Amino acid sequence: MNTQNILYVKSSIFGDNGVSSGIAKKLVAALAQKKDSAIVERNVSAGDIPHFSMQTIEAIGAGNATLADTLIAEVQQADVIVIAAPMYNFAIPSQLKAWFDHIARAGVTFKYTEAGAVGLLTNKKVYIATARGGLHQDKGTNLDTVYLKTMLGFLGITDVEFIYAEGVNLGEEVRVKSIAAAEQQVQAVA
């Protein structure tokens, strides 16, 4: 039996106490229970991934982008990627954006062609557990979903499934129902 490689990317500033983290953690456990798995955890909110800068570009050019190389290798080796991506101020956490900036590298994770950019990270399944304080799904304010689909597609990853916990700051009753609905989605995946 082949082992599936799962990359679990955490981005909640609340760590394991974040709603998106709790849902994603249950999803990773369910996926690992379904099939023999090797799990790599990458906590991008820990602060060890700097925002993209000229220094990053220079390190890539000099062949010294050790952190970015490691992040890219983690993604390349993953069969399944689970991302805990809460919505902060209509967007993903800036730490998660920095992770994407480090893994998007021309000639490695995408390439330019006369017809436009082509993603090189294919044959991967991505699950995104996202929590929002308000109600944004299917509205013009779901900018996180649009960005994540666009960025992953740019890298060649088109098999993306979202698990939403909406309205978690609208009172305890709404919070409990929303988390329960998200956990039902997790069970459906498993």
Secondary structure as GFF3:
##gff-version 3
##sequence-region A 1 190
A	DSSP	beta_strand	4	10	.	.	.	ID=ss1
A	DSSP	three_ten_helix	15	17	.	.	.	ID=ss2
A	DSSP	alpha_helix	19	34	.	.	.	ID=ss3
A	DSSP	beta_strand	37	43	.	.	.	ID=ss4
A	DSSP	three_ten_helix	44	46	.	.	.	ID=ss5
A	DSSP	alpha_helix	54	61	.	.	.	ID=ss6
A	DSSP	alpha_helix	66	77	.	.	.	ID=ss7
A	DSSP	beta_strand	80	84	.	.	.	ID=ss8
A	DSSP	alpha_helix	94	103	.	.	.	ID=ss9
A	DSSP	beta_strand	110	113	.	.	.	ID=ss10
A	DSSP	beta_strand	116	119	.	.	.	ID=ss11
A	DSSP	beta_strand	125	131	.	.	.	ID=ss12
A	DSSP	alpha_helix	143	154	.	.	.	ID=ss13
A	DSSP	beta_strand	159	165	.	.	.	ID=ss14
A	DSSP	alpha_helix	172	189	.	.	.	ID=ss15
###
